Amino acid sequence: MSRVHEALRRAEQASPRPPAPPPVLTETAAAHAVEDGRPAQGHGAATALAPFPLEGLLERVREIPYAPSAEALLIDPRHPHEAPTEEFRTLRTRLNHLQTLSPIHTAVVTSPSPAEGKSFAAVNLALSQAQLANNPTLLCDFDFRRPIVHNLLQTERAPGITDYLQGKIQLHEAIRKVAGTNLYIMPAGEAVINPLELLNLREVKQMLDDLPKLFNWVILDSPPLLFAADANLLSTLSHGTILVVRIGATTIDSITRAMQSLCQNNVLGIVVNAARRGELYSKYTYYHTYYQRDEAKADGAAAE
C-alpha cells in the first residue's frame, strides 16, 4: 500500500499545476482602471464606465442643423397657430404644471403596440418644450430595436446611447444640439443584439439620474409596452410615463394590459393620436380666423 501512495505522490508532483483563475476585479478597481486608461480585466469589468463630468459637458456637444424629414409631420415653429402645435402646447402646459407639484424631469413616451404614434408624440413634445426660453430639453431614443428619431430629424444614428453604454465613446459624443433651439437629442446608436441587457446596466440609472441636472426635461422614446420589456424597465427608472394610443387601432384590452404591465403607478397621462382632422381643426380655425380678422381691422384703422 505504501508503494501505491508513493507512486501517487510522485505522479502528483510531476503533473503540471492547473493555471490560476483570473483575478476577480472589484467594481472599485475596475473604475480606477478605466480612469487610469488601463484596460479593465477580470470578472465584472466589462460594463465599467468612467463617471462623466457634468461641468462643461454641453459646451462640448456637436451642433446639427434643424432639417426634419418632410414625412416626419413635426410641428413647425413658423406656424404657431396650427392645430397640432396647439395640441402639443396644451400637453406641454399640463406637464409643466405637474412639474411644479412634484420633481418630474424624466418621462418615458410609449404605446401599447407598434404604429400608434409614440415617436411622433415624443419628438413633437420635445420640440414644444424646447420652444420655451431657458428650458433645455433632451430627447433620447431608447428604442434600440427600431429607432426612428434620427430619421425624423435626419441625423446619424451613431454614435449614440448604445455606443456610450458599451464604453466606446464619452457622453458628450452621444449628444447633438439642434441649432437655434433648446433641443438636444441622443440617437439610439449602433445596433445591439442584447438591448434589454444593456438597459439593465447600472450606468443607465446613473445617467438618467444625472441628466436632469443639465436639462429641465429628458424625454425618452421607448419600444411598445406589449412587445418588449424595455419600456417597463425604463418606466421604473424615470419620473413618469406617457402612454400614446391611436383612435381606430388601439383596443381597450391592449390599453388595460399596457397599464397593468407598468411596474409603478407613474402614468402622467394618455395621449390620443389620429383624431379626425375636422374635429381637431374646427375650434382653432374659428378662433384664429376671428383673431386674425380683428388684427387686420386694427392694422387698417391705424393706417387711416
Secondary structure as GFF3:
##gff-version 3
##sequence-region A 1 304
A	DSSP	alpha_helix	2	14	.	.	.	ID=ss1
A	DSSP	alpha_helix	27	35	.	.	.	ID=ss2
A	DSSP	three_ten_helix	58	60	.	.	.	ID=ss3
A	DSSP	beta_strand	62	64	.	.	.	ID=ss4
A	DSSP	alpha_helix	83	101	.	.	.	ID=ss5
A	DSSP	beta_strand	106	110	.	.	.	ID=ss6
A	DSSP	alpha_helix	118	130	.	.	.	ID=ss7
A	DSSP	beta_strand	137	141	.	.	.	ID=ss8
A	DSSP	alpha_helix	149	152	.	.	.	ID=ss9
A	DSSP	alpha_helix	161	165	.	.	.	ID=ss10
A	DSSP	three_ten_helix	171	174	.	.	.	ID=ss11
A	DSSP	beta_strand	176	178	.	.	.	ID=ss12
A	DSSP	beta_strand	183	186	.	.	.	ID=ss13
A	DSSP	alpha_helix	195	199	.	.	.	ID=ss14
A	DSSP	alpha_helix	202	210	.	.	.	ID=ss15
A	DSSP	three_ten_helix	211	213	.	.	.	ID=ss16
A	DSSP	beta_strand	217	221	.	.	.	ID=ss17
A	DSSP	alpha_helix	230	237	.	.	.	ID=ss18
A	DSSP	beta_strand	240	246	.	.	.	ID=ss19
A	DSSP	alpha_helix	252	261	.	.	.	ID=ss20
A	DSSP	beta_strand	267	273	.	.	.	ID=ss21
A	DSSP	alpha_helix	277	303	.	.	.	ID=ss22
###
